[in-house]
Amino acid sequence: MPEAARPRARSDALTARPPAFRVPATLAAWTRRRREVLRTLHRLLGSTPARPSPVRARTVSRSTATAYVREDLLLDDGAGVTIPAVVLLPRGTGGPWPAVCWHHSHWGDYEVGLEELFQPWPVRETPAVALTQAGYAAIAIDAWAFGARRGTGPGGPGETGRDEETSLAKAFLWQGTSLWAMMVRDDRIALDYLAARPDIDARRIGATGMSMGSTRTWWLAALDERIAAAACVGCLTRYGSLLERRALRRHGIYYFLPGVLRHFDSEAVVSLIAPRPLLALTGERDGGSPADGVRSIQRTCARVYGLYGARERFRGQLLPGVGHVYTPAMFRQVQSWFDRQLAGPRALEVTGGTRGGTRGATRR
């Protein structure tokens, strides 16, 4: 075949860069720019159903463990779907409690979902015990296709895992939205429910997660100012960097929001969190979070937080020699961050194992 007739390996349509995101010189100008970014994001999220108000919850079970009271719930999403959720409360008196929204990760472990909160990862005593013993309530939900929601997608009970996740993405595109937009909606519904509980201090709610859970965290914090502090582990990078490194395969189909790169890259989303506290821990060897993209977001956030005179509220760390993992030491940083930013009690000394490396799939 003549060279001129050969198809191009990478067309401009697949590699085009988004418009440069420039941080204005003044806080007033940034405030205007911030409103524009928010309007664009809501438009890109598409025609998701309105969130119910108030959120109705049905208690499935209530049990008591050594460190906490566990409530298993079904949240009514107002559109005919119930969202499996769990709420943990510290034992004893002392509420209303500060709380943490725990966003589970992916790893291709579709059976896990919210039960990640009760696994000995990244700390042996489990995040459920570590958080509640330190004086925090917590909430977690099953994302679409995970946990108790497996087999509830368009393919019916016989379709689970990656196939179900893909079918959900297709169905939501037909409806003028996306799987990612519907996941964000669910996380906001969980926050709506949590913040309305009388035993929760709605002024002191944090959000955290690793991998997919990290992405859920920085999106929720960007869109909803009720998140008073956020802590993200992994999965914080520029979409353009993933294209340049040919690394789209490292993220599942849920990750992609149609049209976003026509307007800006992910630093525009993350910067909306300012001036609320944000901790971001990323391994320098994490193939799903190219380091150049992480550094670019860090520079942008430093400038935006600087406009508020609040640079100390943003801490972005690129950890040398570290891959896509969540270690006990990283968890200690996350919990200490919440202790400082949410004015909570002392952090609990924790020990445990690491999730990452060869464990799970490469889709985050």
C-alpha positions in Angstrom: 0.0 0.0 0.0 1.4 3.4 -0.9 2.5 5.4 2.2 0.0 8.2 1.4 -2.9 5.7 1.4 -2.1 4.3 4.8 -4.5 5.2 7.7 -3.0 7.6 10.2 -2.0 5.9 13.4 -3.2 8.7 15.7 -5.5 11.3 14.3 -5.7 14.8 15.6 -9.2 14.1 16.8 -7.8 11.5 19.2 -4.9 13.6 20.5 -6.1 17.2 20.4 -5.3 19.1 23.6 -8.0 21.0 25.5 -7.8 24.7 25.7 -5.2 25.9 28.2 -6.6 26.4 31.7 -5.2 29.7 33.0 -5.7 30.7 36.6 -6.7 34.4 36.8 -4.6 36.9 38.6 -7.2 37.9 41.1 -9.7 36.2 43.4 -12.6 38.1 41.9 -11.7 37.0 38.4 -11.2 33.4 39.6 -14.7 33.5 41.3 -16.2 34.3 37.9 -14.2 31.6 36.2 -15.2 29.1 38.8 -18.9 29.7 38.1 -18.3 29.2 34.4 -16.5 25.9 35.0 -19.3 24.6 37.3 -21.9 25.5 34.7 -19.9 23.6 32.1 -19.5 20.6 34.3 -23.2 20.4 35.0 -24.0 20.6 31.3 -21.5 17.9 30.5 -22.9 15.6 33.2 -26.1 15.5 31.1 -29.7 15.0 31.8 -29.5 13.0 35.0 -32.7 12.7 37.1 -33.2 15.2 39.8 -32.0 14.1 43.2 -34.8 13.3 45.7 -35.3 15.7 48.6 -35.4 14.4 51.2 -33.7 11.1 50.6 -35.8 8.2 51.9 -34.0 5.3 53.5 -35.1 1.9 54.5 -33.2 0.1 57.2 -32.3 -3.4 56.2 -30.5 -4.3 59.4 -28.8 -2.8 62.4 -26.0 -4.5 64.3 -23.3 -3.6 66.9 -19.6 -4.4 66.7 -16.8 -3.6 69.2 -16.0 -0.3 67.6 -19.2 0.8 65.9 -22.9 0.5 65.2 -23.6 -0.6 61.7 -26.8 0.3 59.8 -27.4 -1.4 56.4 -29.7 0.7 54.3 -31.4 1.1 50.9 -31.5 4.7 49.7 -34.3 5.7 47.3 -32.7 7.5 44.4 -36.0 9.1 43.4 -35.9 7.4 39.9 -37.0 3.9 40.7 -33.6 2.6 41.9 -32.4 1.7 45.4 -28.8 2.3 46.4 -27.3 -0.1 48.9 -25.6 1.9 51.6 -24.0 1.4 55.0 -23.6 3.9 57.8 -21.3 3.4 60.7 -21.5 5.3 64.0 -19.0 5.3 66.8 -20.2 3.5 69.9 -21.2 5.5 72.9 -22.3 9.1 73.3 -20.8 12.2 71.9 -22.6 13.0 68.6 -23.3 14.6 66.4 -20.3 13.1 64.8 -17.9 14.3 62.1 -18.2 11.9 59.2 -16.3 10.5 56.2 -17.7 9.5 52.9 -15.8 6.3 51.9 -15.7 5.8 48.1 -14.7 2.3 47.2 -12.2 1.5 44.5 -12.5 -0.7 41.4 -9.7 -3.3 40.8 -12.2 -5.4 38.8 -13.5 -6.8 42.1 -17.2 -6.2 41.3 -18.2 -8.4 44.3 -16.7 -6.0 46.9 -18.3 -2.6 46.6 -19.1 -0.9 50.0 -17.7 -4.0 51.8 -14.3 -2.6 51.1 -14.8 -0.6 54.2 -14.7 -3.8 56.2 -11.6 -5.4 54.6 -8.2 -5.5 56.2 -6.9 -2.9 53.6 -5.1 -0.6 53.7 -5.0 -1.2 57.5 -5.3 -4.6 59.2 -8.1 -3.5 61.6 -10.1 -2.3 58.6 -11.0 1.3 57.8 -14.3 0.8 59.5 -12.6 0.2 62.9 -9.9 2.8 62.4 -12.3 5.6 61.5 -15.0 4.9 64.1 -12.4 4.3 66.9 -11.0 7.8 66.0 -14.5 9.3 66.5 -15.8 9.4 62.9 -19.0 8.2 61.5 -18.8 6.9 57.9 -21.0 6.1 54.9 -20.3 4.0 51.9 -22.5 2.9 48.9 -22.2 0.3 46.2 -21.4 1.9 42.9 -23.3 0.8 39.8 -22.4 -2.9 38.9 -20.7 -3.4 42.3 -21.6 -5.4 45.4 -25.4 -5.8 45.9 -26.0 -4.0 42.6 -24.4 -6.7 40.4 -26.9 -8.1 37.9 -29.2 -5.1 38.1 -28.1 -3.5 34.8 -29.6 -3.7 31.3 -28.5 -7.2 30.7 -30.4 -8.6 33.7 -29.2 -10.9 36.5 -27.1 -13.0 34.1 -24.8 -10.1 33.2 -22.3 -9.0 35.7 -18.8 -7.6 36.0 -17.2 -5.8 33.1 -20.0 -6.7 30.7 -22.6 -5.1 33.0 -20.5 -2.0 33.5 -20.2 -1.6 29.7 -23.9 -2.1 29.2 -24.7 0.5 31.8 -22.4 3.0 30.1 -24.1 2.3 26.7 -27.6 2.7 28.2 -26.8 5.9 29.9 -25.3 7.4 26.8 -28.6 6.7 25.0 -30.4 8.6 27.8 -28.2 11.7 27.3 -25.9 11.2 30.2 -23.1 8.9 31.2 -22.2 6.2 33.7 -19.8 8.6 35.3 -22.5 11.2 35.7 -24.8 8.7 37.3 -22.1 7.6 39.7 -21.5 11.2 40.8 -25.3 11.6 41.2 -25.4 8.5 43.6 -22.5 9.9 45.6 -24.3 13.2 46.0 -27.5 11.4 47.1 -25.5 9.5 49.8 -24.1 12.9 50.9 -27.6 14.4 50.9 -28.8 11.5 53.2 -25.7 11.7 55.5 -25.8 15.5 56.0 -29.5 15.4 56.9 -29.0 12.9 59.8 -29.3 14.5 63.2 -26.5 12.3 64.6 -24.0 13.8 61.9 -22.3 17.2 62.1 -23.0 18.4 58.5 -20.3 21.0 58.9 -17.6 18.4 59.3 -18.0 15.8 56.5 -14.9 14.6 54.6 -14.6 12.4 51.6 -11.9 9.9 50.6 -11.1 6.9 48.4 -8.3 5.2 46.5 -8.2 4.7 42.7 -11.8 4.9 41.4 -12.7 6.0 44.9 -10.2 8.9 44.6 -11.8 10.1 41.4 -15.2 9.9 43.0 -13.8 11.9 45.9 -12.3 14.8 43.9 -15.4 15.1 41.7 -17.8 15.1 44.7 -15.7 17.7 46.5 -15.5 19.8 43.4 -19.3 19.8 42.8 -20.5 19.9 46.4 -19.2 22.4 49.0 -20.6 20.3 51.8 -17.5 18.3 51.6 -15.3 20.1 54.2 -12.1 18.2 53.4 -11.0 15.6 50.9 -8.2 13.1 50.7 -7.4 11.3 47.5 -5.1 8.3 46.9 -4.1 7.7 43.3 -6.0 8.5 40.1 -5.3 12.2 40.1 -3.9 13.2 36.7 -4.7 15.1 33.5 -6.8 13.4 30.9 -4.5 14.8 28.3 -1.5 13.1 29.9 -3.3 9.8 29.7 -3.8 10.4 25.9 -0.1 11.3 25.4 1.1 8.3 27.3 -1.4 6.0 25.5 -2.7 4.9 28.9 -6.5 5.0 28.4 -6.6 1.3 28.9 -5.6 1.8 32.5 -9.0 3.2 33.4 -12.4 1.5 33.1 -15.3 2.8 31.0 -16.9 4.6 34.0 -14.0 7.1 34.0 -14.9 9.0 30.8 -17.1 12.0 30.6 -18.2 12.9 27.0 -17.0 16.3 25.8 -14.9 17.4 28.7 -11.7 17.9 26.7 -13.4 20.4 24.5 -13.4 22.8 27.4 -10.6 22.0 29.9 -8.7 19.2 31.6 -9.0 17.7 35.1 -7.1 20.5 36.8 -10.2 22.7 36.2 -12.3 20.2 38.1 -9.9 19.7 41.0 -9.3 23.5 41.5 -13.0 23.9 42.3 -12.3 22.4 45.7 -10.3 25.4 46.8 -10.1 26.8 49.4 -11.4 23.6 51.2 -8.6 21.3 52.4 -7.4 18.7 49.8 -4.8 16.0 50.3 -3.6 14.1 47.1 -1.2 11.2 47.4 0.0 9.7 44.1 2.7 7.2 43.4 5.3 8.5 40.9 5.3 5.0 39.2 1.6 4.8 38.9 1.0 4.1 35.3 -2.6 5.3 35.5 -1.5 8.7 36.8 1.3 10.0 34.7 3.6 12.1 36.9 3.7 15.1 34.5 0.0 15.4 34.7 0.1 15.2 38.5 2.6 17.9 38.7 0.6 20.1 36.4 -2.5 19.7 38.7 -0.4 20.5 41.7 0.9 23.7 40.1 -2.6 24.8 39.2 -4.0 24.1 42.6 -1.2 25.9 44.3 -2.0 29.0 42.3 -5.8 28.8 43.0 -5.3 28.1 46.7 -2.9 31.0 46.8 -5.6 33.4 45.6 -7.5 32.5 48.8 -4.4 32.9 50.9 -4.8 29.2 51.7 -1.8 27.4 50.1 -1.4 25.3 53.3 -4.9 23.7 52.7 -3.6 22.0 49.6 -1.0 19.2 49.9 -0.1 17.3 46.8 2.5 14.6 47.2 4.1 12.6 44.3 5.7 9.6 46.1 9.0 8.4 44.7 9.3 4.7 43.8 5.6 4.1 44.6 3.1 2.6 42.2 -0.7 2.2 42.3 -0.9 1.1 46.0 -2.4 2.2 49.3 -0.1 1.6 52.2 -0.8 1.8 56.0 1.5 4.9 56.1 -0.6 6.6 53.4 -3.8 5.8 55.4 -2.2 7.4 58.5 -1.6 10.5 56.4 -5.3 10.5 55.3 -6.6 10.1 58.8 -4.3 12.7 60.2 -5.4 15.1 57.5 -9.0 14.6 58.6 -8.1 15.0 62.3 -6.6 18.4 61.5 -9.0 19.7 59.0 -12.3 18.4 60.5 -11.1 19.3 64.1 -11.6 15.7 65.0 -10.0 13.6 67.7 -6.5 12.1 67.6 -5.6 9.8 64.8 -5.4 6.1 65.6 -2.1 4.3 65.3 -2.8 1.7 62.5 -1.0 -1.3 61.0 -1.8 -3.4 58.0 -1.2 -4.4 54.4 -1.0 -2.8 51.0 -3.5 -3.2 48.2 -2.1 -2.6 44.8 0.7 -3.9 42.6 -0.3 -7.3 41.3 -3.6 -7.4 43.1 -6.7 -6.8 41.0 -7.0 -5.6 37.4 -5.3 -2.6 35.8 -8.6 -0.9 35.3 -9.0 1.7 38.1 
